[in-house]
Amino acid sequence: MMTQSNEFWNEKMKHLFHLYDIDNDGSITPRDFEILASKLSTLVGQDDIKRREDYANARKTLCQEIMRADANQDGKVTLEEWLDFHQHLAKELQKPDTDPEILEQIAQRINTTFHMLDLNHDGYIAKDEWVKTCQFFGVDKTTAEKSFQQLSKDDKLEEDKAKHLFFEYLKSNDPNHISNCCLCFL
């Protein structure tokens, strides 16, 4: 029987899956990351060539990390593969002696996510960057602002704190954990 905390964790991982399934075809593929990178580059403007290149590189990195969940190597990640992969990952992250290779993979995913949210590359996620990105993913402005206030007492979220919260989001099954305010950007 599934506990309430496990049900919560499954629901948040399903939500995360659907954020990455940009074309809503029921699986995550490299094409989803191409669409995502193209759309995200509009947040900073199409005329910013350097930023478009950054998003293209981030897309490749994030795609490689996410596609690790493709257990049968058919070029797409199904919801079942996604949940199995992240359940194994969460269990591994809860161990005191987590495999260093897994920690490196997660660090790369988290670094990429942070840099995609830090729209002006100043080493912080400012409130306006957070809200703008949340709205891009369909979160209303009020909810985005509220979540940012819970995560940061200032007008910016420091890189170390953001990365720690993203890490905790992946492993925590506590419905009251502050990392749930991250709104599934991983």
C-alpha positions as CSV (number, residue, x, y, z in Angstrom):
1,M,0.0,0.0,0.0
2,M,1.3,3.4,-0.9
3,T,1.7,5.9,1.9
4,Q,0.4,9.5,1.7
5,S,4.0,10.8,1.4
6,N,4.8,8.4,-1.4
7,E,1.6,9.4,-3.2
8,F,2.7,13.1,-2.8
9,W,6.2,12.3,-4.2
10,N,4.7,10.4,-7.2
11,E,2.3,13.3,-8.0
12,K,5.1,15.9,-7.9
13,M,7.3,13.6,-10.2
14,K,4.3,13.3,-12.6
15,H,4.0,17.0,-12.6
16,L,7.7,17.4,-13.4
17,F,7.3,14.8,-16.2
18,H,4.6,16.8,-17.8
19,L,6.6,20.0,-17.6
20,Y,9.3,18.3,-19.7
21,D,6.8,16.6,-22.1
22,I,6.5,19.9,-24.0
23,D,4.6,18.4,-27.0
24,N,2.3,16.5,-24.7
25,D,2.7,13.2,-26.5
26,G,3.1,11.1,-23.4
27,S,6.9,10.8,-23.5
28,I,9.9,12.9,-23.1
29,T,12.2,13.0,-26.1
30,P,15.1,15.1,-27.3
31,R,12.6,17.0,-29.5
32,D,10.9,18.2,-26.3
33,F,14.2,19.8,-25.2
34,E,14.6,21.5,-28.6
35,I,11.2,23.1,-28.2
36,L,11.9,24.0,-24.6
37,A,15.2,25.7,-25.5
38,S,13.6,27.6,-28.3
39,K,10.8,28.8,-26.2
40,L,13.0,29.7,-23.2
41,S,15.3,31.8,-25.4
42,T,12.3,34.1,-26.0
43,L,12.4,35.0,-22.3
44,V,15.6,36.9,-22.9
45,G,15.1,38.0,-26.5
46,Q,15.9,36.3,-29.8
47,D,18.5,39.0,-30.6
48,D,20.8,37.8,-27.8
49,I,22.9,35.3,-29.7
50,K,25.1,34.4,-26.7
51,R,22.0,33.6,-24.6
52,R,20.5,31.5,-27.4
53,E,23.7,29.5,-27.6
54,D,23.6,29.1,-23.8
55,Y,20.1,27.7,-24.0
56,A,21.1,25.4,-26.8
57,N,24.0,24.0,-24.7
58,A,21.8,23.8,-21.6
59,R,19.2,21.9,-23.7
60,K,21.8,19.4,-24.7
61,T,23.0,18.9,-21.1
62,L,19.6,18.7,-19.6
63,C,18.4,16.3,-22.3
64,Q,21.4,14.0,-21.7
65,E,20.7,14.0,-18.0
66,I,16.9,13.4,-18.4
67,M,17.3,10.8,-21.1
68,R,19.2,8.6,-18.5
69,A,15.7,7.6,-17.5
70,D,15.2,5.9,-20.9
71,A,15.5,2.3,-19.5
72,N,14.8,0.5,-22.7
73,Q,16.9,2.9,-24.8
74,D,14.2,3.6,-27.4
75,G,14.8,7.3,-27.5
76,K,11.9,8.3,-25.3
77,V,11.2,8.4,-21.6
78,T,7.7,7.1,-20.6
79,L,6.0,8.1,-17.4
80,E,6.7,4.7,-16.0
81,E,10.4,4.9,-16.8
82,W,10.5,8.4,-15.4
83,L,8.9,7.4,-12.1
84,D,11.1,4.3,-11.8
85,F,14.3,6.3,-12.5
86,H,13.4,9.1,-10.0
87,Q,12.3,6.7,-7.3
88,H,15.7,4.9,-7.6
89,L,17.4,8.3,-7.6
90,A,15.6,9.6,-4.6
91,K,16.5,6.4,-2.6
92,E,20.1,6.8,-3.6
93,L,20.2,10.5,-2.6
94,Q,18.8,9.6,0.8
95,K,21.8,7.3,1.5
96,P,24.7,8.8,3.5
97,D,27.1,7.2,1.0
98,T,25.5,8.2,-2.2
99,D,27.3,7.1,-5.3
100,P,29.6,10.0,-6.4
101,E,28.7,9.4,-10.0
102,I,25.0,10.0,-9.3
103,L,25.9,13.1,-7.2
104,E,27.8,14.4,-10.2
105,Q,24.9,13.7,-12.6
106,I,22.5,15.5,-10.3
107,A,24.9,18.4,-9.8
108,Q,25.1,18.9,-13.5
109,R,21.3,18.8,-13.9
110,I,20.9,21.3,-11.1
111,N,23.6,23.6,-12.4
112,T,22.0,23.6,-15.8
113,T,18.6,24.3,-14.3
114,F,19.9,27.2,-12.2
115,H,21.6,28.8,-15.1
116,M,18.5,28.6,-17.2
117,L,16.6,30.4,-14.4
118,D,19.3,33.0,-13.9
119,L,18.2,34.9,-16.9
120,N,20.8,37.7,-16.7
121,H,23.7,35.4,-15.4
122,D,24.4,37.5,-12.3
123,G,24.6,34.4,-10.0
124,Y,21.2,34.9,-8.4
125,I,17.7,34.2,-9.4
126,A,15.9,37.5,-8.9
127,K,12.2,37.7,-8.1
128,D,11.4,39.0,-11.5
129,E,13.4,36.1,-13.2
130,W,11.6,33.6,-11.0
131,V,8.1,35.0,-11.7
132,K,8.8,35.3,-15.5
133,T,10.0,31.7,-15.7
134,C,7.1,30.4,-13.6
135,Q,4.6,32.2,-15.8
136,F,6.3,30.7,-18.8
137,F,5.5,27.3,-17.4
138,G,1.9,28.2,-16.7
139,V,2.1,29.3,-13.1
140,D,0.0,32.4,-12.2
141,K,1.9,35.5,-11.1
142,T,0.5,35.4,-7.5
143,T,1.5,31.8,-6.9
144,A,4.9,32.5,-8.4
145,E,5.5,35.5,-6.2
146,K,4.3,33.6,-3.1
147,S,6.6,30.7,-3.8
148,F,9.5,33.0,-4.2
149,Q,8.8,34.8,-0.9
150,Q,8.8,31.3,0.8
151,L,12.1,30.5,-0.8
152,S,13.9,33.8,-0.2
153,K,13.5,36.6,2.3
154,D,15.3,38.9,-0.1
155,D,14.6,40.0,-3.7
156,K,17.0,37.3,-5.0
157,L,17.7,33.6,-4.4
158,E,21.3,32.9,-4.0
159,E,22.8,30.2,-6.2
160,D,23.9,27.8,-3.3
161,K,20.5,28.0,-1.7
162,A,18.6,27.5,-5.0
163,K,20.8,24.5,-5.8
164,H,20.3,23.0,-2.4
165,L,16.5,23.4,-2.7
166,F,16.5,21.8,-6.2
167,F,18.4,18.9,-4.8
168,E,16.0,18.5,-1.9
169,Y,13.1,18.7,-4.2
170,L,14.2,15.5,-6.0
171,K,14.6,13.4,-2.9
172,S,12.0,14.8,-0.4
173,N,8.6,13.1,-0.1
174,D,7.5,15.5,2.7
175,P,4.5,17.5,1.4
176,N,5.5,20.4,3.8
177,H,9.2,20.6,2.7
178,I,10.2,24.1,1.6
179,S,11.7,22.7,-1.6
180,N,8.2,22.0,-2.9
181,C,8.0,25.8,-3.7
182,C,10.5,25.2,-6.5
183,L,7.5,24.4,-8.7
184,C,9.2,21.5,-10.5
185,F,11.9,23.3,-12.5
186,L,14.1,20.2,-12.5
